[in-house]
Amino acid sequence: MSLSKNSIACPLDCYDTCEALYENGLIKGNKNHGVTNGKLCINFANLQNENFLKTAYYENKEITLE
């Protein structure tokens, strides 16, 4: 099993521009980021707990986007 580690920027428009590492399906703060020092702001951290729409619906019926 290979480990995947990618640097990502926060999608939110905050002043500190959090940087994180995406590793094995988890988002963690980047310890090498000068401003946040390995921590995620509450907004970025909460993105991990969001329930995202997995299926589109129209008039209470499941539809495809094709």
Biopython code that builds the backbone (N, CA, C, O; Angstrom):
import numpy as np
from Bio.PDB.StructureBuilder import StructureBuilder

atoms = [
    (1, "MET", "N", (0.849, -1.187, 0.000)),
    (1, "MET", "CA", (0.000, 0.000, 0.000)),
    (1, "MET", "C", (0.886, 1.240, 0.000)),
    (1, "MET", "O", (1.739, 1.390, 0.875)),
    (2, "SER", "N", (0.695, 2.118, -0.962)),
    (2, "SER", "CA", (1.504, 3.330, -1.018)),
    (2, "SER", "C", (0.789, 4.464, -0.297)),
    (2, "SER", "O", (-0.439, 4.544, -0.303)),
    (3, "LEU", "N", (1.563, 5.324, 0.313)),
    (3, "LEU", "CA", (1.008, 6.458, 1.027)),
    (3, "LEU", "C", (0.910, 7.646, 0.089)),
    (3, "LEU", "O", (1.830, 7.914, -0.684)),
    (4, "SER", "N", (-0.200, 8.352, 0.156)),
    (4, "SER", "CA", (-0.404, 9.532, -0.669)),
    (4, "SER", "C", (-0.336, 10.760, 0.222)),
    (4, "SER", "O", (-1.040, 10.840, 1.229)),
    (5, "LYS", "N", (0.505, 11.716, -0.140)),
    (5, "LYS", "CA", (0.646, 12.930, 0.656)),
    (5, "LYS", "C", (0.681, 14.121, -0.296)),
    (5, "LYS", "O", (1.609, 14.254, -1.094)),
    (6, "ASN", "N", (-0.319, 14.977, -0.214)),
    (6, "ASN", "CA", (-0.418, 16.133, -1.093)),
    (6, "ASN", "C", (-0.626, 17.388, -0.278)),
    (6, "ASN", "O", (-1.357, 17.374, 0.713)),
    (7, "SER", "N", (0.007, 18.470, -0.682)),
    (7, "SER", "CA", (-0.174, 19.761, -0.047)),
    (7, "SER", "C", (-1.361, 20.454, -0.701)),
    (7, "SER", "O", (-1.440, 20.536, -1.926)),
    (8, "ILE", "N", (-2.282, 20.951, 0.117)),
    (8, "ILE", "CA", (-3.459, 21.639, -0.408)),
    (8, "ILE", "C", (-3.645, 22.960, 0.323)),
    (8, "ILE", "O", (-3.242, 23.106, 1.477)),
    (9, "ALA", "N", (-4.257, 23.913, -0.356)),
    (9, "ALA", "CA", (-4.578, 25.204, 0.250)),
    (9, "ALA", "C", (-6.045, 25.194, 0.651)),
    (9, "ALA", "O", (-6.869, 24.530, 0.023)),
    (10, "CYS", "N", (-6.351, 25.921, 1.680)),
    (10, "CYS", "CA", (-7.734, 26.022, 2.144)),
    (10, "CYS", "C", (-8.586, 26.678, 1.059)),
    (10, "CYS", "O", (-8.152, 27.656, 0.451)),
    (11, "PRO", "N", (-9.784, 26.162, 0.806)),
    (11, "PRO", "CA", (-10.655, 26.754, -0.211)),
    (11, "PRO", "C", (-11.362, 28.020, 0.272)),
    (11, "PRO", "O", (-12.027, 28.694, -0.515)),
    (12, "LEU", "N", (-11.225, 28.342, 1.538)),
    (12, "LEU", "CA", (-11.867, 29.528, 2.091)),
    (12, "LEU", "C", (-10.958, 30.739, 1.899)),
    (12, "LEU", "O", (-9.760, 30.579, 1.662)),
    (13, "ASP", "N", (-11.502, 31.926, 1.995)),
    (13, "ASP", "CA", (-10.742, 33.142, 1.712)),
    (13, "ASP", "C", (-10.405, 33.880, 3.006)),
    (13, "ASP", "O", (-10.827, 35.019, 3.205)),
    (14, "CYS", "N", (-9.645, 33.229, 3.879)),
    (14, "CYS", "CA", (-9.258, 33.836, 5.147)),
    (14, "CYS", "C", (-7.911, 34.541, 5.004)),
    (14, "CYS", "O", (-7.219, 34.357, 4.003)),
    (15, "TYR", "N", (-7.542, 35.331, 5.978)),
    (15, "TYR", "CA", (-6.293, 36.091, 5.923)),
    (15, "TYR", "C", (-5.047, 35.225, 6.052)),
    (15, "TYR", "O", (-3.999, 35.586, 5.515)),
    (16, "ASP", "N", (-5.128, 34.100, 6.744)),
    (16, "ASP", "CA", (-3.916, 33.313, 7.002)),
    (16, "ASP", "C", (-3.654, 32.220, 5.974)),
    (16, "ASP", "O", (-2.622, 31.552, 6.039)),
    (17, "THR", "N", (-4.554, 32.029, 5.043)),
    (17, "THR", "CA", (-4.415, 31.028, 3.974)),
    (17, "THR", "C", (-3.818, 29.719, 4.475)),
    (17, "THR", "O", (-2.675, 29.384, 4.163)),
    (18, "CYS", "N", (-4.597, 28.993, 5.244)),
    (18, "CYS", "CA", (-4.162, 27.710, 5.797)),
    (18, "CYS", "C", (-3.634, 26.788, 4.704)),
    (18, "CYS", "O", (-4.157, 26.752, 3.590)),
    (19, "GLU", "N", (-2.609, 26.060, 5.041)),
    (19, "GLU", "CA", (-2.094, 25.027, 4.156)),
    (19, "GLU", "C", (-2.203, 23.719, 4.909)),
    (19, "GLU", "O", (-1.934, 23.656, 6.109)),
    (20, "ALA", "N", (-2.596, 22.682, 4.203)),
    (20, "ALA", "CA", (-2.798, 21.393, 4.849)),
    (20, "ALA", "C", (-2.168, 20.294, 4.015)),
    (20, "ALA", "O", (-1.779, 20.498, 2.865)),
    (21, "LEU", "N", (-2.080, 19.131, 4.625)),
    (21, "LEU", "CA", (-1.619, 17.942, 3.931)),
    (21, "LEU", "C", (-2.776, 16.967, 3.864)),
    (21, "LEU", "O", (-3.433, 16.693, 4.869)),
    (22, "TYR", "N", (-3.019, 16.448, 2.682)),
    (22, "TYR", "CA", (-4.036, 15.421, 2.486)),
    (22, "TYR", "C", (-3.298, 14.099, 2.411)),
    (22, "TYR", "O", (-2.534, 13.847, 1.479)),
    (23, "GLU", "N", (-3.538, 13.258, 3.410)),
    (23, "GLU", "CA", (-2.793, 12.011, 3.502)),
    (23, "GLU", "C", (-3.725, 10.876, 3.890)),
    (23, "GLU", "O", (-4.347, 10.909, 4.952)),
    (24, "ASN", "N", (-3.819, 9.882, 3.037)),
    (24, "ASN", "CA", (-4.640, 8.697, 3.300)),
    (24, "ASN", "C", (-6.078, 9.049, 3.658)),
    (24, "ASN", "O", (-6.655, 8.456, 4.569)),
    (25, "GLY", "N", (-6.656, 10.005, 2.948)),
    (25, "GLY", "CA", (-8.046, 10.373, 3.160)),
    (25, "GLY", "C", (-8.287, 11.345, 4.294)),
    (25, "GLY", "O", (-9.439, 11.666, 4.585)),
    (26, "LEU", "N", (-7.239, 11.825, 4.943)),
    (26, "LEU", "CA", (-7.379, 12.765, 6.059)),
    (26, "LEU", "C", (-6.714, 14.092, 5.728)),
    (26, "LEU", "O", (-5.715, 14.136, 5.011)),
    (27, "ILE", "N", (-7.276, 15.171, 6.256)),
    (27, "ILE", "CA", (-6.685, 16.493, 6.102)),
    (27, "ILE", "C", (-6.054, 16.873, 7.433)),
    (27, "ILE", "O", (-6.713, 16.863, 8.472)),
    (28, "LYS", "N", (-4.765, 17.211, 7.387)),
    (28, "LYS", "CA", (-4.036, 17.609, 8.593)),
    (28, "LYS", "C", (-3.313, 18.916, 8.318)),
    (28, "LYS", "O", (-2.940, 19.195, 7.179)),
    (29, "GLY", "N", (-3.116, 19.709, 9.347)),
    (29, "GLY", "CA", (-2.376, 20.948, 9.194)),
    (29, "GLY", "C", (-0.925, 20.682, 8.825)),
    (29, "GLY", "O", (-0.336, 19.690, 9.254)),
    (30, "ASN", "N", (-0.354, 21.580, 8.021)),
    (30, "ASN", "CA", (1.040, 21.449, 7.613)),
    (30, "ASN", "C", (1.938, 22.098, 8.661)),
    (30, "ASN", "O", (1.865, 23.308, 8.876)),
    (31, "LYS", "N", (2.774, 21.312, 9.307)),
    (31, "LYS", "CA", (3.650, 21.820, 10.364)),
    (31, "LYS", "C", (4.701, 22.786, 9.836)),
    (31, "LYS", "O", (5.287, 23.542, 10.611)),
    (32, "ASN", "N", (4.948, 22.775, 8.534)),
    (32, "ASN", "CA", (5.944, 23.666, 7.941)),
    (32, "ASN", "C", (5.363, 24.994, 7.469)),
    (32, "ASN", "O", (6.095, 25.832, 6.942)),
    (33, "HIS", "N", (4.063, 25.199, 7.648)),
    (33, "HIS", "CA", (3.435, 26.459, 7.248)),
    (33, "HIS", "C", (3.743, 27.507, 8.305)),
    (33, "HIS", "O", (3.450, 27.310, 9.485)),
    (34, "GLY", "N", (4.328, 28.612, 7.890)),
    (34, "GLY", "CA", (4.803, 29.634, 8.823)),
    (34, "GLY", "C", (3.738, 30.307, 9.660)),
    (34, "GLY", "O", (4.016, 30.711, 10.789)),
    (35, "VAL", "N", (2.537, 30.441, 9.149)),
    (35, "VAL", "CA", (1.489, 31.156, 9.877)),
    (35, "VAL", "C", (0.713, 30.231, 10.803)),
    (35, "VAL", "O", (0.495, 30.564, 11.968)),
    (36, "THR", "N", (0.298, 29.086, 10.308)),
    (36, "THR", "CA", (-0.577, 28.218, 11.094)),
    (36, "THR", "C", (0.161, 27.154, 11.892)),
    (36, "THR", "O", (-0.416, 26.568, 12.808)),
    (37, "ASN", "N", (1.418, 26.890, 11.568)),
    (37, "ASN", "CA", (2.254, 25.951, 12.332)),
    (37, "ASN", "C", (1.580, 24.606, 12.611)),
    (37, "ASN", "O", (1.607, 24.117, 13.741)),
    (38, "GLY", "N", (0.981, 24.017, 11.588)),
    (38, "GLY", "CA", (0.405, 22.682, 11.743)),
    (38, "GLY", "C", (-1.017, 22.639, 12.247)),
    (38, "GLY", "O", (-1.553, 21.557, 12.488)),
    (39, "LYS", "N", (-1.635, 23.781, 12.412)),
    (39, "LYS", "CA", (-3.018, 23.814, 12.891)),
    (39, "LYS", "C", (-3.938, 24.224, 11.745)),
    (39, "LYS", "O", (-3.527, 24.928, 10.822)),
    (40, "LEU", "N", (-5.177, 23.774, 11.818)),
    (40, "LEU", "CA", (-6.201, 24.189, 10.867)),
    (40, "LEU", "C", (-7.166, 25.125, 11.575)),
    (40, "LEU", "O", (-7.500, 24.914, 12.741)),
    (41, "CYS", "N", (-7.615, 26.160, 10.872)),
    (41, "CYS", "CA", (-8.625, 27.031, 11.474)),
    (41, "CYS", "C", (-9.922, 26.228, 11.628)),
    (41, "CYS", "O", (-10.082, 25.174, 11.012)),
    (42, "ILE", "N", (-10.809, 26.714, 12.421)),
    (42, "ILE", "CA", (-12.054, 26.002, 12.697)),
    (42, "ILE", "C", (-12.878, 25.816, 11.424)),
    (42, "ILE", "O", (-13.556, 24.801, 11.264)),
    (43, "ASN", "N", (-12.820, 26.793, 10.521)),
    (43, "ASN", "CA", (-13.591, 26.690, 9.276)),
    (43, "ASN", "C", (-13.068, 25.566, 8.390)),
    (43, "ASN", "O", (-13.850, 24.776, 7.860)),
    (44, "PHE", "N", (-11.761, 25.491, 8.228)),
    (44, "PHE", "CA", (-11.158, 24.444, 7.400)),
    (44, "PHE", "C", (-11.359, 23.083, 8.054)),
    (44, "PHE", "O", (-11.660, 22.107, 7.368)),
    (45, "ALA", "N", (-11.198, 23.008, 9.352)),
    (45, "ALA", "CA", (-11.371, 21.743, 10.066)),
    (45, "ALA", "C", (-12.810, 21.241, 9.950)),
    (45, "ALA", "O", (-13.040, 20.036, 9.844)),
    (46, "ASN", "N", (-13.771, 22.151, 9.969)),
    (46, "ASN", "CA", (-15.178, 21.754, 9.869)),
    (46, "ASN", "C", (-15.547, 21.211, 8.494)),
    (46, "ASN", "O", (-16.550, 20.509, 8.362)),
    (47, "LEU", "N", (-14.758, 21.522, 7.469)),
    (47, "LEU", "CA", (-15.043, 20.981, 6.142)),
    (47, "LEU", "C", (-14.980, 19.459, 6.137)),
    (47, "LEU", "O", (-15.640, 18.813, 5.323)),
    (48, "GLN", "N", (-14.204, 18.890, 7.027)),
    (48, "GLN", "CA", (-14.093, 17.436, 7.101)),
    (48, "GLN", "C", (-15.364, 16.790, 7.647)),
    (48, "GLN", "O", (-15.601, 15.602, 7.429)),
    (49, "ASN", "N", (-16.175, 17.563, 8.350)),
    (49, "ASN", "CA", (-17.375, 17.023, 8.981)),
    (49, "ASN", "C", (-18.652, 17.307, 8.197)),
    (49, "ASN", "O", (-19.741, 16.922, 8.624)),
    (50, "GLU", "N", (-18.525, 17.979, 7.054)),
    (50, "GLU", "CA", (-19.702, 18.338, 6.267)),
    (50, "GLU", "C", (-20.278, 17.114, 5.564)),
    (50, "GLU", "O", (-19.547, 16.218, 5.142)),
    (51, "ASN", "N", (-21.588, 17.097, 5.449)),
    (51, "ASN", "CA", (-22.266, 16.081, 4.642)),
    (51, "ASN", "C", (-22.500, 16.680, 3.264)),
    (51, "ASN", "O", (-23.243, 17.652, 3.124)),
    (52, "PHE", "N", (-21.877, 16.111, 2.261)),
    (52, "PHE", "CA", (-21.999, 16.634, 0.918)),
    (52, "PHE", "C", (-23.041, 15.853, 0.138)),
    (52, "PHE", "O", (-23.218, 14.651, 0.337)),
    (53, "LEU", "N", (-23.713, 16.543, -0.736)),
    (53, "LEU", "CA", (-24.717, 15.929, -1.585)),
    (53, "LEU", "C", (-24.035, 14.942, -2.523)),
    (53, "LEU", "O", (-23.140, 15.314, -3.283)),
    (54, "LYS", "N", (-24.453, 13.701, -2.468)),
    (54, "LYS", "CA", (-23.851, 12.662, -3.295)),
    (54, "LYS", "C", (-24.695, 12.348, -4.523)),
    (54, "LYS", "O", (-24.199, 11.778, -5.495)),
    (55, "THR", "N", (-25.970, 12.722, -4.478)),
    (55, "THR", "CA", (-26.884, 12.472, -5.585)),
    (55, "THR", "C", (-27.720, 13.721, -5.831)),
    (55, "THR", "O", (-28.168, 14.374, -4.890)),
    (56, "ALA", "N", (-27.923, 14.043, -7.092)),
    (56, "ALA", "CA", (-28.746, 15.200, -7.438)),
    (56, "ALA", "C", (-30.217, 14.799, -7.482)),
    (56, "ALA", "O", (-30.565, 13.694, -7.898)),
    (57, "TYR", "N", (-31.068, 15.717, -7.044)),
    (57, "TYR", "CA", (-32.509, 15.475, -7.051)),
    (57, "TYR", "C", (-33.215, 16.641, -7.729)),
    (57, "TYR", "O", (-32.791, 17.792, -7.625)),
    (58, "TYR", "N", (-34.297, 16.322, -8.423)),
    (58, "TYR", "CA", (-35.166, 17.329, -9.018)),
    (58, "TYR", "C", (-36.595, 16.871, -8.795)),
    (58, "TYR", "O", (-36.976, 15.771, -9.195)),
    (59, "GLU", "N", (-37.374, 17.716, -8.161)),
    (59, "GLU", "CA", (-38.760, 17.395, -7.810)),
    (59, "GLU", "C", (-38.849, 16.059, -7.083)),
    (59, "GLU", "O", (-39.682, 15.214, -7.410)),
    (60, "ASN", "N", (-37.990, 15.883, -6.107)),
    (60, "ASN", "CA", (-37.919, 14.697, -5.247)),
    (60, "ASN", "C", (-37.594, 13.406, -5.988)),
    (60, "ASN", "O", (-37.872, 12.319, -5.482)),
    (61, "LYS", "N", (-37.012, 13.510, -7.172)),
    (61, "LYS", "CA", (-36.599, 12.329, -7.928)),
    (61, "LYS", "C", (-35.102, 12.411, -8.196)),
    (61, "LYS", "O", (-34.570, 13.466, -8.542)),
    (62, "GLU", "N", (-34.446, 11.286, -8.031)),
    (62, "GLU", "CA", (-33.010, 11.230, -8.286)),
    (62, "GLU", "C", (-32.747, 11.393, -9.784)),
    (62, "GLU", "O", (-33.391, 10.750, -10.613)),
    (63, "ILE", "N", (-31.779, 12.273, -10.120)),
    (63, "ILE", "CA", (-31.440, 12.501, -11.525)),
    (63, "ILE", "C", (-29.929, 12.399, -11.709)),
    (63, "ILE", "O", (-29.167, 12.430, -10.742)),
    (64, "THR", "N", (-29.512, 12.278, -12.960)),
    (64, "THR", "CA", (-28.088, 12.325, -13.280)),
    (64, "THR", "C", (-27.776, 13.703, -13.835)),
    (64, "THR", "O", (-28.680, 14.423, -14.259)),
    (65, "LEU", "N", (-26.531, 14.065, -13.836)),
    (65, "LEU", "CA", (-26.134, 15.369, -14.351)),
    (65, "LEU", "C", (-25.572, 15.262, -15.764)),
    (65, "LEU", "O", (-24.866, 16.157, -16.228)),
    (66, "GLU", "N", (-25.881, 14.184, -16.431)),
    (66, "GLU", "CA", (-25.396, 13.989, -17.811)),
    (66, "GLU", "C", (-26.392, 14.483, -18.819)),
    (66, "GLU", "O", (-26.147, 14.397, -20.022)),
]
sb = StructureBuilder()
sb.init_structure("model")
sb.init_model(0)
sb.init_chain("A")
sb.init_seg("    ")
for serial, (resi, resn, name, xyz) in enumerate(atoms, 1):
    if name == "N":
        sb.init_residue(resn, " ", resi, " ")
    sb.init_atom(name, np.array(xyz, "f"), 0.0, 1.0, " ", f" {name:<3s}", serial, name[0])
structure = sb.get_structure()
